[in-house]
């Protein structure tokens, strides 16, 4: 049998919010805490989108902070959030961070698309660039619903691995019961806006099931913390988690400092 592609692939619809004059993403400066004014990405999509690519980081702001990204559709001042509460981390230097994620979500042709930053304060520089992709014939249609678990005002659920280095700690509950079924799940990790994070590496497990009977479904997701540029990826997994499921997370870390060893996790589910 002849070799062939694993899927039918995608075609680029467009790249948005990139500033070619500075070779980075266009910076948005927040005006206050909470949800800021929506920023338009495209006035009208030229075709259906089934995959969203996001790259994010800090702009000119030099303060370590976490923030939430939301993607919305609809007319100006009447935007409706369709992908909520993507927990992201801003590092403490002004260069653009090349962290990113893929979101398997459907956006219809003709829609106005914007993004909304949920910030912890004013004058935060947030640089986010997007690429939208359309499926080819026979390809996978993006999901049409998204929801979050464990997100709370620019923070996730704090995970403490405990005082023994390189040893998995206790399970911490993300949610006692998922509000909807998940067909895919985006796992977002941050360091709780810790401005003095120590150099470390860590591993994270995600499990489902009752307390003391957790079953690991994703094991040893890696992250790295440094004083100025932590690497905490947002990872997408095509795993199904039924509605009403308890989800918990545990971690291990290479250091034992009572603050620096901690990190936080939140989830975005798609169906």
Secondary structure as GFF3:
##gff-version 3
##sequence-region A 1 271
A	DSSP	beta_strand	10	16	.	.	.	ID=ss1
A	DSSP	beta_strand	18	19	.	.	.	ID=ss2
A	DSSP	beta_strand	24	25	.	.	.	ID=ss3
A	DSSP	beta_strand	27	29	.	.	.	ID=ss4
A	DSSP	beta_strand	34	35	.	.	.	ID=ss5
A	DSSP	beta_strand	39	42	.	.	.	ID=ss6
A	DSSP	beta_strand	51	58	.	.	.	ID=ss7
A	DSSP	beta_strand	65	73	.	.	.	ID=ss8
A	DSSP	beta_strand	80	90	.	.	.	ID=ss9
A	DSSP	beta_strand	99	103	.	.	.	ID=ss10
A	DSSP	beta_strand	113	119	.	.	.	ID=ss11
A	DSSP	beta_strand	125	135	.	.	.	ID=ss12
A	DSSP	beta_strand	146	149	.	.	.	ID=ss13
A	DSSP	beta_strand	157	159	.	.	.	ID=ss14
A	DSSP	beta_strand	172	175	.	.	.	ID=ss15
A	DSSP	beta_strand	184	190	.	.	.	ID=ss16
A	DSSP	beta_strand	200	208	.	.	.	ID=ss17
A	DSSP	beta_strand	215	225	.	.	.	ID=ss18
A	DSSP	beta_strand	235	237	.	.	.	ID=ss19
A	DSSP	beta_strand	247	253	.	.	.	ID=ss20
A	DSSP	beta_strand	263	270	.	.	.	ID=ss21
###
